[in-house]
Amino acid sequence: MVALAEEEMDNPTFRSDTVLSDVHLHCPSKRHLMVRLNAVGQPVFLSYFKLLWSTEDLASGKHVREVTTGRELQCRSGDELCDKDSSNTEKEGELNSEGVEALLDDDGDLEVVRRPRSASDLQAEDVLRDIVCPVILMKGKEDAFEDEEQECTCSDVVKIEHTMATPLEDVGKQVWRAAFLLADYILFKRDTFRCCSVLELGGGTGITSIIMGTVAKRVYCTDVGEDLLTMCEQNVALNKHLLEPGGGEIKVKELDWLKDEFCTDPEAPYSWSEEEIADLLDHCSVIMAADVFYDDDLTDALFRTLYRITHNLRDSCTVYLALEKRLNFTLRHMDVTCEAYSHFRNTLNDLENLQDGKMKYTVEPIKLDFCQSLVYERIEQLELWKVMAEHLT
């Protein structure tokens, strides 16, 4: 089976519905080990995502120096951000103001920028982002990876099993940039989330819930599909060393946005107990979702789920939504568009303008000028939104 998988990786083929994430190409000097085939025959890889400071530092409030895209920042024990390079900030504003136009060549074709714009983005205090190729883990060669196995218990490494290419319905098995963005925000505003009860919708591989688990009291990481939830649960187990300092707990559960009720069938894997549902509704103060807005029907289902859950919560809560605007050229428009993003924004506006006498939703964007704790490209298409959900009655 391993030999077959190796042959397939030597001659990769991509169908028209194949979705490929390039996040794994931007890890600092790490190999990606294929550890197994999942239940549907997809190669599963093991990657190490390095935190630019450790969870022990976070727990102790130690002062650290960190680097974000193009400038150096001083990150203090609280949430204060200082020592900004104003000239670089102005330059970034000029780049952002170009919008879609900046991504088109002279012929009007879409130009995808996959590398940083300057050499300074590639080198920051000896942290290099190397292009990494998959390494097939062969039987009998485990000893060759002893260093990686020892590193997995370090407090500055997140260990994640994931796939690299999937059909659209399995994109939750990959790691996406918006998940890193939301994880960055959690670490930067860790005092805000400390000891909270949190619900993640569309948790995928679980990387954002794992980061949240380093500061929160309890995280319900939810998605659909037994194979995906098994992978997520495995990743939680692989990173239990990150949760131990803060005593956080992560529970992996099924939550289908297309259904109106929690799955409580005791025979079904990852179902909810009545006690867990009561705990969620009584104590949840934060809901989060990262990179789940790529299909209009699923976006509608997510917002219906958001309304249903926030309406049933005992107290008001805050929702954090991270996403990446994906540009596509369509023959229908004969132009570069972001149709999934446009639908997300329209639905978000509808939520804010909702007047049912029961709930009030206040929406605001979050500036992406906070510290970067994970190595990835914080491209200008990334966005983070904050939604305050308040009970009126």
LUMGUSE-135044 format. One line per 5 residues: their letters; for each residue x, y, z of N, C-alpha, C. Coordinates in steps of 0.02 Angstrom, whole numbers, m for minus. Layout:
REM residues N
a> X Y Z X Y Z X Y Z | ...
REM end
This chain:
REM residues 393
mvala> 42 m60 0 0 0 0 43 63 0 | 98 62 40 143 119 42 177 130 m25 | 197 74 m56 230 78 m121 182 108 m173 | 119 88 m170 69 115 m216 60 189 m204 | 58 209 m141 50 280 m125 110 320 m150
eeemd> 170 291 m144 230 326 m168 228 335 m243 | 205 282 m279 199 287 m351 149 341 m371 | 93 346 m334 42 396 m349 69 466 m337 | 111 475 m284 138 541 m270 191 561 m321 | 226 511 m351 275 526 m403 241 549 m467
nptfr> 179 527 m477 142 545 m537 73 572 m518 | 72 632 m487 8 658 m463 m37 678 m521 | m101 665 m514 m151 687 m563 m204 726 m526 | m228 778 m557 m277 821 m526 m338 826 m571 | m395 806 m545 m457 812 m583 m482 884 m578
sdtvl> m535 898 m616 m560 967 m618 m588 989 m551 | m607 941 m508 m635 959 m443 m584 954 m387 | m520 946 m405 m468 941 m354 m453 1010 m325 | m449 1014 m259 m432 1076 m225 m365 1066 m189 | m317 1110 m200 m250 1103 m172 m233 1163 m129
sdvhl> m212 1151 m67 m190 1204 m23 m114 1211 m27 | m90 1272 m29 m17 1282 m31 11 1304 35 | m29 1301 89 m4 1322 154 55 1281 176 | 54 1215 160 107 1171 183 174 1188 151 | 175 1228 98 238 1246 66 274 1302 103
hcpsk> 243 1331 153 273 1389 187 289 1373 260 | 315 1314 272 336 1295 339 412 1300 344 | 438 1321 400 510 1333 406 550 1269 412 | 583 1249 357 632 1195 358 604 1130 386 | 543 1113 368 513 1051 393 492 1006 335
rhlmv> 499 940 347 475 891 298 404 871 315 | 368 849 264 299 826 273 298 750 262 | 282 713 313 286 641 311 217 612 296 | 215 569 244 152 534 231 148 475 279 | 99 476 323 97 426 376 47 370 362
rlnav> m3 383 319 m53 332 306 m98 354 250 | m142 309 229 m198 326 186 m261 327 228 | m304 376 217 m364 379 257 m417 331 231 | m477 334 258 m529 285 243 m551 288 170 | m540 344 136 m560 349 66 m499 348 20
gqpvf> m441 326 46 m382 317 5 m341 378 m8 | m353 433 27 m313 494 18 m251 491 61 | m192 510 34 m131 513 75 m138 564 131 | m120 544 192 m122 588 250 m50 605 269 | m35 669 275 32 692 290 34 720 361
lsyfk> 94 719 389 105 745 456 152 805 451 | 129 863 473 168 924 468 177 956 536 | 233 991 543 248 1027 605 244 1102 590 | 198 1135 624 190 1207 616 218 1241 678 | 271 1280 668 308 1308 724 278 1374 747
llwst> 263 1377 812 245 1440 842 308 1482 852 | 303 1546 839 362 1589 846 374 1610 918 | 331 1586 963 347 1584 1034 309 1525 1063 | 329 1502 1121 301 1440 1148 240 1455 1191 | 199 1403 1202 142 1410 1246 163 1422 1318
edlas> 223 1400 1336 249 1414 1403 261 1489 1412 | 287 1521 1357 296 1593 1360 229 1628 1367 | 178 1603 1331 112 1633 1335 84 1628 1405 | 93 1569 1436 65 1559 1503 99 1603 1555 | 165 1615 1545 202 1655 1593 199 1730 1579
gkhvr> 174 1749 1518 170 1819 1501 238 1849 1484 | 285 1807 1463 353 1830 1448 352 1878 1388 | 395 1929 1391 401 1975 1335 439 1940 1279 | 414 1948 1218 447 1917 1160 449 1968 1105 | 497 1958 1059 500 1999 999 476 1957 941
evttg> 434 1988 898 405 1950 844 407 1990 780 | 398 1955 725 400 1985 659 335 1971 622 | 305 2022 592 248 2012 549 269 2031 479 | 221 2031 432 238 2041 362 271 2109 352 | 338 2109 344 374 2168 323 396 2214 378
relqc> 380 2203 441 402 2249 493 407 2213 560 | 447 2243 605 459 2213 669 415 2246 722 | 388 2206 768 344 2231 820 368 2207 887 | 352 2245 939 364 2223 1007 299 2199 1036 | 295 2134 1054 233 2105 1082 241 2098 1157
rsgde> 199 2132 1194 204 2132 1266 160 2078 1295 | 161 2071 1362 124 2018 1395 49 2026 1388 | 25 2086 1378 m46 2097 1367 m62 2097 1294 | m111 2139 1274 m130 2141 1204 m104 2204 1169 | m57 2239 1202 m33 2302 1174 13 2290 1115
lcdkd> 9 2331 1064 51 2326 1005 88 2391 997 | 154 2388 992 192 2450 987 251 2441 941 | 292 2493 938 352 2494 895 335 2479 823 | 280 2508 797 263 2497 727 307 2541 683 | 324 2516 626 360 2554 577 308 2590 533
ssnte> 298 2655 546 243 2690 512 254 2695 437 | 317 2700 416 329 2705 344 309 2641 308 | 325 2584 339 305 2521 309 230 2513 309 | 197 2538 363 124 2534 366 93 2573 309 | 121 2633 294 95 2672 239 103 2636 173
kegel> 161 2603 164 173 2566 102 123 2509 95 | 109 2475 151 60 2421 148 m8 2447 129 | m25 2507 155 m89 2536 137 m94 2550 63 | m37 2574 33 m37 2586 m39 m47 2522 m77 | m15 2468 m55 m24 2403 m89 m96 2379 m83
nsegv> m125 2386 m24 m193 2362 m14 m243 2402 m55 | m228 2466 m65 m276 2509 m100 m280 2490 m174 | m231 2452 m199 m232 2433 m269 m287 2381 m283 | m303 2341 m232 m357 2292 m238 m344 2242 m293 | m398 2225 m328 m394 2174 m381 m351 2196 m438
ealld> m350 2262 m453 m311 2287 m509 m238 2267 m504 | m211 2263 m443 m141 2247 m434 m126 2175 m452 | m177 2133 m457 m166 2063 m471 m177 2046 m545 | m184 2096 m588 m194 2084 m659 m132 2104 m698 | m115 2063 m749 m59 2082 m791 m82 2129 m846
ddgdl> m36 2145 m894 m53 2194 m946 m110 2171 m991 | m118 2104 m996 m171 2078 m1039 m236 2068 m1002 | m237 2085 m938 m298 2077 m898 m305 2008 m867 | m252 1966 m873 m255 1899 m843 m238 1903 m769 | m266 1856 m732 m255 1854 m660 m184 1831 m644
evvrr> m148 1870 m605 m81 1854 m583 m84 1834 m509 | m68 1771 m494 m70 1747 m426 m1 1754 m394 | 2 1794 m341 65 1805 m307 74 1751 m254 | 125 1709 m262 135 1654 m216 198 1663 m174 | 234 1716 m186 294 1727 m147 291 1798 m117
prsas> 326 1808 m61 326 1876 m32 355 1927 m80 | 335 1990 m72 357 2042 m118 428 2064 m107 | 455 2052 m48 523 2076 m33 562 2023 3 | 629 2031 m1 672 1982 33 664 1984 108 | 643 2041 135 635 2048 208 582 2001 234
dlqae> 533 1983 191 481 1937 212 506 1866 218 | 562 1852 183 589 1784 184 635 1771 243 | 660 1825 272 709 1816 325 691 1862 383 | 678 1832 441 661 1871 500 690 1836 560 | 744 1865 586 777 1836 644 793 1762 634
dvlrd> 825 1747 575 847 1680 558 791 1630 546 | 729 1653 538 673 1609 521 665 1609 446 | 678 1553 412 673 1548 340 613 1507 321 | 580 1528 268 524 1489 243 546 1454 180 | 562 1391 186 587 1353 129 530 1318 93
ivcpv> 538 1310 27 491 1269 m10 506 1197 7 | 455 1161 28 463 1094 54 426 1045 11 | 457 989 m5 425 936 m43 404 880 3 | 348 846 m14 326 790 29 379 736 33 | 387 706 91 431 649 101 389 590 120
ilmkg> 393 536 82 354 476 96 386 438 154 | 348 425 205 372 388 263 371 314 246 | 429 283 238 435 213 217 442 168 278 | 416 109 273 421 60 326 494 45 340 | 512 46 404 581 30 424 627 89 427
kedaf> 601 149 410 643 209 410 622 258 464 | 587 233 515 563 278 567 621 312 602 | 678 277 608 735 306 644 761 369 610 | 748 375 545 773 433 509 738 497 530 | 682 490 566 643 549 584 639 557 660
edeeq> 690 534 695 690 538 768 687 611 791 | 723 654 754 724 725 775 655 755 773 | 617 739 719 550 766 714 505 738 770 | 512 674 786 471 644 837 485 675 906 | 549 691 918 566 722 982 538 793 985
ectcs> 538 826 927 516 896 926 441 902 938 | 404 849 923 332 854 925 306 869 996 | 347 857 1047 325 871 1115 347 940 1139 | 379 979 1095 400 1046 1115 339 1091 1121 | 346 1143 1162 290 1188 1174 283 1241 1120
dvvki> 325 1239 1068 319 1288 1014 305 1255 947 | 280 1193 947 266 1157 886 195 1128 888 | 156 1142 835 90 1112 827 97 1057 775 | 76 997 792 84 938 750 16 921 720 | 11 922 653 m54 915 621 m51 862 565
ehtma> m98 815 568 m110 770 512 m160 804 465 | m146 800 399 m189 834 350 m177 803 282 | m220 819 235 m208 801 166 m183 863 129 | m158 852 67 m131 908 28 m176 925 m31 | m215 877 m55 m261 890 m110 m322 846 m101
tpled> m381 875 m111 m443 838 m101 m496 863 m149 | m549 824 m160 m608 852 m192 m638 906 m148 | m682 946 m177 m709 1004 m140 m744 983 m76 | m778 925 m76 m816 906 m16 m771 886 42 | m705 877 29 m659 857 82 m608 911 99
vgkqv> m622 974 83 m573 1027 94 m558 1037 168 | m602 1013 212 m588 1019 284 m528 979 306 | m505 933 265 m447 892 283 m381 927 267 | m385 985 237 m325 1024 223 m318 1081 274 | m260 1113 273 m247 1170 317 m247 1233 275
wraaf> m284 1283 297 m293 1343 257 m269 1405 295 | m250 1456 256 m219 1516 284 m264 1551 335 | m329 1553 322 m374 1589 368 m374 1557 437 | m361 1492 441 m356 1459 506 m295 1485 544 | m239 1496 509 m180 1526 540 m195 1597 563
llady> m231 1635 522 m247 1704 540 m287 1706 604 | m338 1664 609 m379 1663 670 m339 1639 730 | m294 1590 719 m250 1567 773 m205 1623 797 | m179 1663 750 m137 1721 769 m176 1769 814 | m238 1782 795 m279 1829 833 m293 1802 903
ilfkr> m305 1737 908 m317 1706 973 m257 1715 1018 | m197 1702 992 m137 1709 1032 m123 1781 1050 | m138 1827 1005 m126 1897 1019 m174 1924 1071 | m237 1902 1068 m289 1925 1115 m304 1870 1167 | m253 1836 1188 m264 1777 1231 m301 1794 1295
dtfrc> m290 1853 1322 m325 1872 1384 m401 1876 1373 | m421 1893 1312 m492 1897 1295 m525 1828 1298 | m488 1777 1278 m516 1709 1272 m501 1665 1332 | m462 1690 1379 m442 1648 1435 m502 1624 1475 | m505 1558 1486 m557 1526 1526 m626 1528 1494
csvle> m631 1543 1429 m695 1545 1395 m717 1475 1376 | m781 1469 1361 m809 1409 1329 m822 1428 1256 | m795 1388 1209 m792 1408 1139 m821 1354 1095 | m855 1375 1042 m880 1330 990 m848 1348 924 | m816 1299 891 m791 1310 823 m835 1273 774
lgggt> m857 1309 722 m896 1280 669 m851 1266 609 | m854 1205 583 m810 1187 527 m738 1185 548 | m723 1148 601 m655 1148 630 m603 1113 588 | m623 1070 541 m575 1038 496 m523 997 533 | m460 1011 520 m405 975 552 m398 991 626
gitsi> m431 1044 649 m430 1062 720 m376 1109 741 | m337 1136 695 m279 1177 715 m301 1240 752 | m356 1272 732 m378 1333 767 m405 1316 836 | m442 1261 841 m467 1240 907 m409 1222 954 | m357 1192 926 m299 1173 967 m266 1236 996
imgtv> m257 1287 954 m229 1350 978 m275 1382 1030 | m341 1381 1016 m388 1409 1065 m386 1369 1130 | m375 1304 1126 m371 1262 1186 m313 1279 1231 | m263 1315 1207 m207 1335 1249 m226 1390 1298 | m282 1425 1285 m302 1480 1330 m373 1472 1356
akrvy> m417 1440 1318 m487 1434 1339 m496 1376 1388 | m553 1376 1422 m568 1322 1468 m592 1260 1432 | m638 1270 1384 m665 1213 1346 m680 1235 1275 | m663 1193 1227 m676 1206 1156 m714 1147 1127 | m772 1162 1096 m809 1112 1058 m789 1122 985
ctdvg> m749 1076 958 m727 1080 889 m773 1036 847 | m810 1066 801 m862 1029 765 m852 1030 690 | m876 977 658 m876 971 586 m921 912 569 | m919 890 506 m958 831 486 m913 782 450 | m932 717 453 m893 665 420 m849 628 470
edllt> m860 564 476 m824 525 527 m749 525 514 | m728 520 450 m657 518 434 m623 583 453 | m655 640 439 m627 705 457 m625 714 532 | m678 695 567 m680 703 640 m629 658 674 | m617 599 645 m565 555 672 m497 587 665
mceqn> m484 617 607 m420 653 597 m413 710 646 | m468 748 656 m467 804 703 m452 779 774 | m485 726 794 m474 698 861 m402 675 870 | m374 645 816 m303 624 818 m258 684 828 | m272 740 794 m231 800 801 m235 829 871
valnk> m294 826 901 m301 849 970 m257 807 1016 | m257 741 1005 m215 697 1046 m141 710 1035 | m122 725 973 m51 738 958 m26 801 992 | m71 847 1009 m52 912 1036 m75 922 1108 | m86 868 1144 m109 874 1213 m57 910 1256
hllep> 7 906 1236 59 940 1274 51 1016 1272 | 17 1042 1220 5 1114 1217 m52 1136 1263 | m98 1090 1277 m156 1106 1317 m143 1101 1392 | m95 1059 1410 m83 1044 1481 m66 1104 1524 | m23 1152 1500 m6 1209 1544 m67 1250 1565
gggei> m115 1259 1520 m174 1299 1538 m233 1258 1560 | m228 1192 1556 m283 1149 1577 m343 1150 1531 | m333 1170 1468 m389 1173 1421 m413 1104 1398 | m475 1101 1376 m506 1039 1354 m537 1049 1285 | m527 1002 1239 m557 1005 1173 m600 943 1163
kvkel> m663 954 1144 m708 899 1129 m726 902 1055 | m714 848 1019 m728 844 948 m799 816 939 | m842 854 905 m912 836 899 m937 847 827 | m989 811 809 m1021 821 745 m1072 878 751 | m1071 923 702 m1122 975 698 m1134 989 625
dwlkd> m1192 966 600 m1210 973 530 m1253 1035 522 | m1228 1084 483 m1265 1147 474 m1331 1137 437 | m1337 1082 401 m1398 1069 362 m1453 1037 404 | m1438 1025 468 m1488 996 513 m1503 1046 569 | m1563 1043 594 m1585 1092 644 m1570 1072 716
efctd> m1548 1010 726 m1536 986 793 m1467 956 800 | m1442 954 861 m1379 920 876 m1390 844 869 | m1338 809 847 m1342 736 843 m1333 708 913 | m1386 675 939 m1384 647 1007 m1390 571 1007 | m1385 540 948 m1390 467 943 m1328 436 976
peapy> m1337 400 1031 m1279 371 1066 m1240 321 1024 | m1271 294 972 m1237 246 929 m1194 281 876 | m1206 345 864 m1169 382 813 m1103 409 842 | m1049 402 805 m985 430 830 m987 505 833 | m957 533 884 m950 605 894 m1018 640 905
swsee> m1065 603 933 m1130 633 949 m1125 671 1015 | m1177 709 1030 m1180 751 1089 m1221 717 1144 | m1199 724 1205 m1241 704 1262 m1285 764 1281 | m1338 751 1317 m1381 805 1340 m1343 853 1386 | m1296 826 1425 m1255 867 1470 m1210 914 1431
eiadl> m1182 889 1375 m1138 931 1334 m1177 987 1300 | m1236 972 1275 m1277 1023 1244 m1295 1077 1295 | m1314 1055 1355 m1331 1103 1408 m1271 1146 1427 | m1212 1115 1431 m1150 1152 1447 m1135 1204 1393 | m1143 1185 1330 m1130 1232 1276 m1178 1291 1280
ldhcs> m1242 1278 1286 m1292 1331 1285 m1288 1376 1347 | m1265 1348 1403 m1260 1387 1465 m1197 1429 1471 | m1143 1406 1439 m1078 1438 1452 m1042 1465 1391 | m1063 1448 1331 m1026 1470 1271 m1028 1545 1264 | m970 1576 1258 m966 1649 1249 m930 1668 1185
vimaa> m901 1619 1150 m864 1632 1088 m881 1578 1037 | m896 1600 976 m905 1554 919 m856 1576 865 | m824 1529 831 m775 1547 781 m780 1500 721 | m759 1526 663 m757 1486 602 m703 1515 557 | m665 1472 523 m611 1494 481 m614 1460 413
dvfyd> m615 1500 361 m612 1478 291 m666 1426 275 | m728 1443 291 m784 1398 277 m833 1429 226 | m814 1485 195 m859 1521 150 m837 1513 78 | m852 1455 50 m832 1441 m19 m890 1415 m61 | m948 1402 m29 m1007 1376 m63 m1067 1414 m37
ddltd> m1108 1442 m82 m1163 1485 m61 m1213 1448 m17 | m1229 1387 m35 m1277 1349 5 m1251 1336 75 | m1187 1319 80 m1157 1307 146 m1152 1372 186 | m1138 1427 152 m1136 1492 186 m1205 1508 216 | m1257 1497 178 m1325 1508 204 m1338 1463 264
alfrt> m1317 1399 258 m1329 1352 313 m1290 1372 375 | m1229 1397 365 m1189 1419 423 m1223 1476 460 | m1248 1525 423 m1280 1582 456 m1345 1562 489 | m1381 1515 460 m1440 1490 495 m1421 1455 561 | m1367 1417 558 m1342 1384 619 m1319 1434 671
lyrit> m1284 1486 647 m1262 1539 693 m1321 1572 728 | m1373 1587 689 m1432 1619 720 m1464 1572 770 | m1473 1509 751 m1507 1462 795 m1469 1453 861 | m1403 1447 857 m1363 1435 918 m1360 1498 960 | m1346 1555 930 m1341 1617 969 m1408 1634 1002
hnlrd> m1463 1619 968 m1529 1631 996 m1542 1587 1057 | m1515 1525 1055 m1527 1477 1110 m1476 1483 1167 | m1423 1521 1158 m1374 1529 1212 m1405 1568 1269 | m1383 1553 1329 m1409 1589 1387 m1386 1662 1387 | m1324 1673 1368 m1297 1741 1369 m1277 1763 1298
sctvy> m1261 1826 1292 m1236 1853 1228 m1167 1822 1214 | m1146 1824 1151 m1081 1796 1134 m1050 1836 1077 | m987 1822 1063 m950 1854 1009 m930 1801 958 | m940 1818 894 m924 1772 840 m865 1800 800 | m816 1757 785 m758 1777 745 m757 1735 681
lalek> m755 1770 624 m757 1738 558 m695 1757 518 | m655 1708 500 m594 1721 461 m603 1690 392 | m580 1725 341 m587 1698 273 m535 1729 227 | m529 1698 169 m485 1722 117 m527 1735 54 | m523 1795 28 m557 1811 m35 m520 1776 m92
rlnft> m556 1734 m127 m525 1697 m183 m550 1725 m249 | m502 1748 m289 m518 1781 m352 m523 1729 m408 | m576 1734 m448 m585 1689 m504 m608 1728 m565 | m581 1707 m623 m605 1737 m686 m664 1695 m710 | m721 1727 m722 m780 1691 m745 m801 1715 m814
lrhmd> m820 1667 m855 m845 1685 m922 m911 1722 m917 | m950 1707 m865 m1015 1740 m857 m1006 1815 m848 | m955 1834 m809 m943 1905 m797 m889 1934 m842 | m849 1890 m874 m791 1912 m913 m747 1958 m871 | m739 1939 m808 m700 1981 m763 m677 1938 m704
vtcea> m631 1965 m665 m609 1932 m603 m659 1949 m548 | m688 1898 m517 m739 1909 m466 m724 1867 m404 | m758 1883 m351 m755 1844 m289 m827 1827 m269 | m858 1782 m306 m929 1770 m297 m945 1742 m228 | m905 1694 m205 m918 1665 m138 m910 1718 m84
yshfr> m860 1762 m93 m850 1815 m44 m907 1866 m46 | m930 1882 m106 m986 1930 m112 m1048 1902 m78 | m1060 1838 m86 m1119 1808 m53 m1110 1810 23 | m1049 1796 46 m1036 1801 118 m1050 1871 144 | m1027 1922 110 m1037 1991 133 m1111 2009 132
ntlnd> m1146 1988 81 m1218 2003 79 m1255 1969 136 | m1237 1907 150 m1270 1870 204 m1252 1900 272 | m1190 1922 279 m1169 1954 341 m1207 2020 351 | m1217 2057 297 m1256 2119 302 m1328 2105 321 | m1356 2051 293 m1425 2032 310 m1430 2015 385
lenlq> m1379 1981 411 m1379 1964 483 m1378 2027 525 | m1336 2075 505 m1330 2137 544 m1395 2178 541 | m1430 2174 485 m1491 2213 477 m1553 2177 500 | m1544 2116 528 m1601 2077 551 m1638 2113 607 | m1703 2116 601 m1746 2148 652 m1803 2101 669
dgkmk> m1789 2054 714 m1840 2006 734 m1863 2017 806 | m1836 2068 838 m1854 2083 907 m1824 2036 958 | m1783 1988 935 m1754 1939 981 m1678 1947 987 | m1644 1959 931 m1572 1962 930 m1548 2026 894 | m1491 2051 916 m1458 2106 882 m1387 2086 866
ytvep> m1367 2095 803 m1299 2076 782 m1262 2139 759 | m1205 2151 789 m1162 2208 771 m1098 2181 739 | m1084 2205 679 m1029 2177 639 m974 2230 631 | m912 2208 639 m856 2254 627 m795 2214 603 | m757 2242 556 m695 2209 533 m640 2218 584
ikldf> m594 2171 586 m537 2175 631 m475 2190 589 | m438 2242 608 m377 2259 573 m325 2204 582 | m290 2189 529 m241 2134 531 m171 2161 545 | m165 2203 596 m101 2231 614 m73 2201 678 | m99 2142 698 m76 2110 758 m18 2062 743
cqslv> 15 2041 795 76 1999 787 61 1934 750 | 111 1911 714 106 1848 678 144 1795 718 | 108 1743 739 138 1692 782 153 1628 745 | 127 1621 684 139 1563 643 167 1586 576 | 207 1544 545 239 1563 482 192 1545 424
yerie> 166 1596 392 123 1589 333 121 1657 299 | 94 1660 239 88 1724 204 23 1758 224 | 28 1813 259 m32 1851 277 m48 1897 218 | m78 1867 167 m92 1903 105 m150 1952 115 | m156 1999 70 m205 2052 79 m277 2027 67
qlelw> m285 1967 40 m352 1940 31 m381 1909 95 | m342 1905 148 m367 1878 211 m407 1931 248 | m461 1909 281 m503 1954 320 m525 1920 384 | m538 1961 435 m562 1936 499 m619 1982 522 | m676 1952 539 m735 1990 558 m757 1971 629
kvmae> m782 2021 664 m808 2011 732 m882 2028 733 | m922 1982 759 m995 1991 763 m1016 1984 835 | m1045 2037 863 m1072 2034 931 m1146 2015 927 | m1163 1960 959 m1233 1936 960 m1263 1949 1028 | m1314 1991 1031 m1344 2010 1095 m1419 1993 1096
hlt> m1442 1970 1154 m1513 1955 1163 m1551 2020 1177 | m1606 2029 1144 m1649 2088 1155 m1704 2074 1206 | m1722 2011 1214 m1775 1993 1262 m1751 1937 1308
REM end
